[in-house]
């Protein structure tokens, strides 16, 4: 589907009915990194509407000369939400750069956000200022690597910490497929001009009191995990998990834990929406004194 925002064509896909979830992918990939990891979860659920967007210059979405910063991209995403979901409340799920934008949306329109999921989120925009572990490969699969070209081996080795056939297939279809169609010239311009948002997305006016889930990879050498601890104070109902055996593609390398924890987050969201549990307090049973 297509949504025109300031004459820029934004590609998106909507699946299902119910409470909307805006799915925001990372930098230089496309919506497939989100739809790939979310599809198994929603095969068993039907109470949420998934809205997958391709960010400007990525996937099938267009770019424009006037889009020169992350602020411009954030404004486009907010305009998109207001057009597609006018006056509706929604959930946010953001991966990497999408987790950075998701916190920007929360900063600007927290009253409409019913819950937030952050997957290996960018915390500090400038990479050299991040607290990063050294890249390691925990599990090698030499028979798999022998089938790949030298360039594929280099990419796979640098992007993943677990080498398995299934993980490689998902990485190829959900991550590299998006990278292969991205507008790299446009994205290099954003990085050069203003990748960092002009405001501190984590300087919230008040604590977010609805269900949150923050997932990080212990071996994530791209955004790290230590910096994220400092944002936990903003989320009174957050589960914060650092998963071993996982790098920046945590959702692929730790599929089972990822699915279980996202399902648990959705359970808490529904529980909160139904009024069973609000702001950490439980309602008294009928006829109680």
N, C-alpha and C positions, 0 to 999 in steps of 0.2 A: 504494500500500500504506500501511498505517497501523501505527504503533507507539505504544503508550500508555506515557508516562513520567510518573510522578507525576500521573496523571489528565489529562495534556496529550496531545492527539492530534498526533503528528508524522507528516507525510506524507513518503514516500520512494519511490524507484523503483530497482530493481535490474536491471541488464542484463548478460548474459554470465556466463561462468564463469572461474575461475582466481583469481589473486592479487587480493584486494579493493583498490579505491581509493575512499576516502571523499572525495566531492566537496562542497566547502563554498563556497557563493556569498557575495556581498557583502551589504551592508546595504540593506534596502528593495527588493531584487529577489527572485528565487526561483531554483529549481534550473535553470530554462531557460537562464540565462546560462552555466551549466557544461555542460549537455547539448548546447547549441547548438554550442559550440566543440569539444567532445570527440567528437561523433558522427563527423565525417569521419576523425578519427584512428583510431577503433576500427572503422571499416568495413574497415580493412586488417589488423586484429589481433584475435585471439580468445583471448589468454591472460590477460586481466584481467577481473575482475568490477567493474563500475562501480556505486557506491552513491551515488545523488543524493538529498540531503536538502533539504527546505524547513525553514529555521530557524524557531523560534517566532515567530508573528505575521507570517510571510511565506509567500507561496504559499498552499498549502492546509493549512498547519500552524496549530494553534490557539495562542492566547496564554493567559496567566493572570495574575491580580493579583499573585501572589507572585513572578513573574518581573520583577525590577526592575533587573537589572544584567547586564553582560556575563559576570560570574562565573556567574550563574544559567544563562545560555544555554550557556556552556562546559560546565557540569555536565550539562546535558541532553544535549548532543552526546556527551559521554563515556559517559553512561548508555546512550545509543542505540547506540554502538559496542559496549559490553559485552553488550547484549542481542542485537544483530544478528550480531555477530562474536565470540562468546564465546571467549576465549583464542586468537584468531587474530591473526596479524601482518597488517599492512596498509600501504598507501601513503596519503599525504595530498596532496590538491590543493586549494588555497584561493585564492580571488580576493578582493582588497580586504579587507573585514572578515573574510571567510573565511580569508584568509591570516594574519590576526591570531589567530583562533581556532585555526588549524592549529598555529601556534607554541605556543599554550597547551597543546594536546594533546601536542605533542612534549615540552614541559617536564614534563608530568605522567606520561607513559607512553612515553618514548623507546624503551624496550626492545622495544616491539611495532611501532614504525614502521620500515618497510623503505626508505622514500624519501619525499621531500617536494618538491612543486611549489608555488611561490608566484607568483601572477600579480598584478602591481600591488598588493602587500600593504600594508595599513595598518601602518606602523612606529611612528609616534607617534600616540596616540589623539586628543590634543587638537589640532584642526586649526590653531589659531593658532600652535602651536609647531613646525609642520612647515616644512621648507625647500622651498618650492614655486616652480616657474617661473610666469611670467605666462601666462594662457590665450591661446592663439593658434589661428587656423584656418589651416592650411597650404594646403589645397586647397578652394576654394569651387566650388560647383555652383549657379549662380543659377537655372538652369532647374528644378532639383529644388526649391530653396527656394520658387520661385514657386507650386508645387503645394500647399504646406503652409500650414496656418493660422498666424497670428502666434504662438500659444502653442507649436505644434510647432517653428517656426523657432527660438524662444527656447531650447527644451530641446535641440534638435539642435545648435545653435550652441554652447551651453555645455558639452555632454557629449562632443562629438567634434571632432577636429582635421582630419579628412579627410571631405569631403562627396562621396559617390558613391552612386548608386542602390542598389547591392548592400549597401553598408555601412548605408545608411538602413533597408533592409528587415530586415536582421539586428538592428540596433539596436531597431527597433520590435517585433520578434517575440521577441527574447531578453532585452532589457533593460526597455523600457517596459512590456511585457506583465506582467512581475513587479511593477513599481512600481504598476501600476494596481490590483492586487489586495491590496497590502500593508496591514497594519493600522497606518496612520500614527500614530494616537493612541498606540498601544502603543509604537511605536519612538521617538516623541518623548519618552515617559516614560523609556525606557532612556537616551537621549542626555542628558536632564536629570539623572537620578539618578546613573548610573555606567556610562558607555560604556567608560571605561578599566578594564581588569582590575586587580585588587587586588595583583597581583604582576608582576614584570618578566619577560615571556615569553622575553626574549633573554638572561637571566642563567642559562645552562645550567650544570649541574654539570660536563659534559664536552662536548667537541666531537662533533658528529654526524658519523659517519664513513661514512655511506651516501649514495647518489646524491641530489643536490639540484639543483634548477633554480630560479633567481630571475629573473623577467622583469619589466622596468620600462619605462615609456614616457617618452621624453625630454621630451615635451610634456604629461606628466600633471600637471595643475594641481590635482588632488584629493589625492593622497598624495605626489606628487613621486617623485624617484628618488635624490636625494643621501643622504637619511637611511638608505636601505637598505644602503649600503656598509658601515655600521658593524656590521651583523649577519653579514657574510660570514665573519668569524673563527670563527663557530660551526659552519661547514660545510666540512669538509676536502675533500669531493668535490662541490663546487658549481660549476655554470656560472652566471655572473652576467652578464646581458646587459641593456643599456639600448638600446632600439630607437628610432631616429628615425622620424618620421612616425607617431607613436603617442601617444595620450593614455591616459586611464584605461580605455578599452575596447580595449586593445592587441590582444586576441585576435580582434577584428573588423577593426581597421584594418590589422593586419599579419598577416593570416591565413596566408599562405605560410610566413613565418618562424616564426610560432607553431607551426604543425603540424610543421615540420621539427625544431624544438628540443624539443618535447614528445616526438616520436618518438625522438629521440636520448636523451632522459632515460629513456624506457622501455627502450631498448636497454641503457643502463648499469645500470638496475635489474635487468633479467633477467640480465645478465652477472654482477652482484654476487651475485644469488640463486643462480645456478648454480655459484658458487665459482670462476669464471674469474678474477675480479679482486676482491681483498678489501683494504680499507684502504690502497689505493694500491700494493700489492705484487703481483707476478705470479708464478704458480707456475713452477717450473723444468720444462723439457720432460723426458719420460721418458729415463732412462739418462744424464742430464746429470751432470756432476761439478763 
